Amino acid sequence: MSRAQAESVIKNIIREIVQECASKGHSLSETLVAFMVKAVVLDPQNEFNVDRTLTKDDVQKLIKHCVERLVDIRSPGLDTIKMQVYFDMNYTSRKEFLDEHRRVLETRLLVTREITDSRARTREELESLYRKIVSYVLLRSGLGSPTDIAVVREATAALQSVFPQTELGTFMSLTKRDKERQLQELTFIVSGIRLFNKECGKGGEGIDDLPGILNEAIPATTQNVDIEIQNSQQAAFRFTALVERFQSLDPPVSPSEIPVQLLKESLINVRQHEAFLRILLNDIIGCAQQVEMLVNQLGARMEQLQQTVQSKTAVPTAQVYPQFISISHLWTCFQDEMVLLSVLSNILASIEPFTRTQRDLFPEELLIPHLENVVIKTDEQRIHETMGNRVNPEDFMDNQQIQWLFPETTKNYDRLLLQYRGCCGYSIIKHDRLLLPGNPDIGIMQYQDKLYVFSSREAAYEFAFHPDKAIALVAEAAKKSPELIQLLELHQQFASISPYSQVIMDKYCRMIEKPVTKSDGGTQTDTHILEYNIRKDYEWNEWELRRKALKLANLRTKITKSSQTNLSNLRRENSTQVYLPKDQTSQTKRDNQSNVPRPQVFLAGLRGVHGIRTMVKMDLTRAVDEV
C-alpha cells in the first residue's frame, strides 16, 4: 500500500468516527478524534496487538471504542483530552502570537494596494489619493476610526505638516516598494505627532489611554487566574485525600456515588487545568513587566521631545522626526500587549468549560460527608512533612548509572527540568495513576540524563532499585489514561506513535510503527560522473564530408616547403590587449543673448532743399537704461 493510500485509509477511519459522533449530537474535530484513535489502540484493556495486523473486524472494533469514549458526557478524562487539544491548537509563543496578528492586519489593509497602484493625474484623482493616504495612516496606526470626522481632520492636519499634497507628484514617481516604505514612515511620524499633541492636551482625538487600560486590565486578569488556580488546587487536594482514604482501606473500596476511577480522572483534570493556568499566569506577568518598562520609556521620550520643541515655532526635522517615530514604536508595543492580553483572556475563558464535568460529578456537598475525619493536605504540607528525610547515595554505589543531586551540591537546583512535571513516579505506579508532588529536598535522582523526584524516601528507594521497570510501568499507566501523556510530558516515550497524517501503513494495515533510528549524513558527487567525451571534429553533414574527402585527395598531389630566416628564428607569437577607443562628447560652447538698443542714425538735409545742401548726421540710438 502506498503512502497516499495509507493516509486515505486512516483519514477514512477518522472521518467515519466524526460522522458517527455527529449523528449522536457531538461535533468533534479531526485532531481530537485522531488522538483518541491512538489512545484506544494503546490502551491494553482494548487488546489491540500493535505487532499484529488490523483486520476489518479490528477496524470496526476500533471505531466502536472510539465513539463510545468520545460521546461519554460523564468522562473527566475526555474533558482533559479536549482541554489539551484546544490548548495545543490555540496557544503559542508570544512572538508567534504577535507575528500572526501583524500578518492579519497586513492582509486587511486593502487600501495599500489602491495607493501604490494609483495612476492619478487630475486634481480630483490626486485629492482622492490623498484621502486614501489619510485612511491608511489611521488604519495602520490604530489611532482612531477613519469614519470619525474629528479624527480624520486631526490626522489630515498632521499629515499635511509632514507630507503636503503638493508632493504627491514625487510620491507617484516612486517604485511600489519605495511607496510602501514611505507610507510606513509617514504613519509613524503622523502617529508620533498625534500622540505628542495628546500628551500636551492639544489633540489626540479617538486615541485610547492604553497604558491606563493595561494597568487596570492586567491586575484584574491576574486576580482571575489566581482565583482559578486556587480553586483547582483545592479540588486537587480534596480528590487526593479521598483517593488515599479509599485505597487505604483493606480491601480498597469506594462508595457507589464516588467511583475511584472517575475521582482519579477528575484529579488529572484539575492538575492539567492548573498547569495551563500557570502558563497563562506566567505570560500575564510578562505582560505586566513589559508594560511597566514601556510606560517608563514613553514618559522619558515625551519629556525629551518637549525639551526639544519647547516654545519654538520651527524645529529641524532631523531632530524631531526620529523622536516621533520612536514614540510611535512604543505605542505599537502597547497595542501588542493589548492584543496578547486579549488572546490570553480568551484562552482562559475557553478552557474553563472543560472542568465542568468533574464539578458536576463531584460537587462540594457530595464530598463533604466523606471528608469528615480526613486531613486534607496541601502540596506544601506534603513537602514539609518529608523535609530532612534524604536519600543516602552510598546505598546505590552498585549502580553507577544513578546519581543523586542535592541543593548544596548543585547550582540552579530549583530550576532543573524534572520528569513527570515534578510528580512522584512511584505513586503513579503503586496507587494506580495517583499524582503526588515530589520533594526535591529528598534528593533528585539522575538516571540516563533525566531527573526524577519522589514524594518520600521510601518511594525514592523503590523506584531507584529498578528504574527501567519503574519507567516502563509509568508508561503503561499512561496508556490507561492517555491524558497523562501530555500532563506528565511523556512524549519521548511514546515517540514511536506517528501522527495520523504521517502514518505509513503497509498492506497489513499496521497503525503503530517501530522507532526509526535517524542520523545525519552527507554525500558528494562529481560534477560530471561520466567521462567528458565530445568530439569537436564530428561531422554529420554528408556534403561536408565529401568536401573534406576531396580536400584530402587534392593534398596528396601537393608538397609542403618551409624556409627559415634570421628574423624568424626562435620567434614566438605575441599578443597584447588594449582598450578600444570610445566615443565621448563634451560641450564647450553656450549660446546666450541679450537685449541691447538697436543703433539708428538719421541724415538730415538730403531732401527738400534747394541750392546748397548742408547734411547733418543725427544719432537716434536710445540709451541702454531706457530699453
Secondary structure, DSSP 8 states (H G I E B T S, - for coil): --HHHHHHHHHHHHHHHHHHHHHTT----HHHHHHHHHHHHH-GGGT--TTS---HHHHHHHHHHHHHHHT-TT-HHHHHHHHHHHHHHH---HHHHHHHHHHHHHHH-THHHHHHT----SHHHHHHHHHHHHHHHHHHHTSS-TT-HHHHHHHHHHHHHHS-GGGHHHHHTS-HHHHHHHHHHHHHHHHHHHHHHHHHTS--TT---HHHHHHHHHHHHHHHHHHHHHHHHHHHHHHHHHHHHHHHSSS----TTS-HHHHHHHHHHHHHHHHHHHHHHHHHHHHHHHHHHHHHHHHHHHHHHHHHHTT-S---HHHHHHHHHHHHHHHHHHHHHHHHHHHHHHHHHHHGGGGHHHHHHS-HHHHGGGGTT-----HHHHHHHTTT----GGGGTT-TTEEEE-GGGSTTGGG---GGGGB-HHHHHHTTS---B--GGG-EEEETTEEE--SSHHHHHHHHHSHHHHHHHHHHHHHHSTHHHHHTT-TTTTTTS--TTT----TT------------------S-SS-----TT----HHHHHHHHHHHHHHTT--------TTTTT------------------------------EEEESSSS--SS---EEEE----GGG-
